[in-house]
Amino acid sequence: MKLYSTNLNAPEVSFREALIAGLAPDRGLYMPKDLPHFSKEEIDSFRDAPYPEIAYRVLSKVLEGEVDDQSLKAITYDAYNYDVPLEELDSNTYIMRLDRGPTASFKDFAARMMARLMQYYLGKENKSLTILTATSGDTGSAVADAFYGLDNIRVIVLFPTGEVSDRQRKQMTTLNGNITAISVDGKFDDCQAMVKQAFADEDLKHLNLSSANSINIGRLVPQSIYYIYAYARLRDYPEDIIFSIPSGNFGNMMGCVLAKTMGIPVRKIIASVNENDEVPCFLLTGQYEKIVPSKNCLSNAMNVGHPSNLARLITVYGGAMDEKGNISKEPDMARLRNDIHSGSVSDDQTKATIRDIYQKYDILIEPHGAVGIKGLFDYRAESNDDTLAVTLETADPAKFPEHVRAETGIEPQIPQSLKEIEEKEEFMDDLGTDYAGFRKYLLEKLG
Ligand SMILES: *Cc1c(COP(=O)(O)O)cnc(C)c1O
């Protein structure tokens, strides 16, 4: 597997190099040059296979020759030791629950795989590194949990003080050990900007920094597997399927684009966003404008005013976008609009959807999942397309108990993994949004 940079100004690299580096030297994001194609027979063979087995078979083709089979099998079975339920809403609509991992968010799928792959390479090479990551809530906790206790990897996670829930914060601050949490007096975009600047900073090169954000290709590839899994469970090849994906930084959606590239007949990818509607506007007008600052919405892990993965999407459609959001080459907008639909869901609609789904189906969802469902319903209303659809629930309702309680009167049951952190002591450092302060902190901390 060879990877190129979305800024098209860096050498091609191997998967290992892209995984460890995170960002390309030209500040672009790595993308696979070519991906394997799965045949009808292969997809059929996934139908009854356990999730980790599907993950193993998909990854052994995608990463052919990169990781030995025995290690890869051990890694996938160790990473995916939890359920991936497909819950029927009606005969045409399923909710894929990606919220059963240790931190109760879909980010566990990516973080657990990435941590184990990094450990595999670093262990073989006897090296160490520091993961630097910005989070709007769930990445940080999933990454911290996935890397916690690994010998040769230290994790520093930055989160916006006012934008994460108590429970999300505790998931990052109660681990300690090789995990450092930093509370930033700013927004997610500020955290992301500081992290990006640190990666580009020549004076920090000796610190051996790596990223674990959705910008790391090691996170993207595992996020294609559950689309293949859902398709194999629910459809007969070559029947079409629709996925509705609650989106913020668009890494989850890019996983679906990869699955489609690998042969899954996805009729429409619905990228549902909250009131940060820069992508729906872009698809509508062809003009891209970031939202600065991003808006605070109930689905706080999706409060992103400029999704980094947009650059990846644009290269898949023949265009080029730099990290600032400037488009230097137009993508094929007609093909893009044909494959991808993106709609914005307001906070009021999000709340109403949590209520409706509980009243009609007796199912509890949280704000991110509600954005996905409402986005699907809106798409159906305007398109009359009744293809079987899978909408993603990306977090456990217990991570957002206030909203769930307010709309349904029900107190969501807290999964065991979240219960345990309630009473634990918190460890964190506080920083502002200026880069100089952050840099000084890193140099003192890591020397
Ligand atoms: C991160 C996150 C999202 C958004 O995923 P992206 O890959 O950033 O688009 C949606 N829901 C939850 C619960 C998340 O944590």
The ligand as a Gaussian input file, in Angstrom:
#p B3LYP/6-31G(d) Opt

LIG

0 1
 C      -16.270000      12.337000      16.495000
 C      -17.702000      12.088000      16.576000
 C      -18.549000      12.302000      15.483000
 C      -18.040000      12.892000      14.191000
 O      -17.183000      12.020000      13.503000
 P      -16.204000      12.604000      12.389000
 O      -15.410000      11.459000      11.920000
 O      -15.375000      13.659000      13.058000
 O      -17.085000      13.194000      11.345000
 C      -19.859000      11.967000      15.607000
 N      -20.362000      11.491000      16.768000
 C      -19.589000      11.292000      17.842000
 C      -20.209000      10.779000      19.087000
 C      -18.231000      11.569000      17.781000
 O      -17.482000      11.367000      18.846000

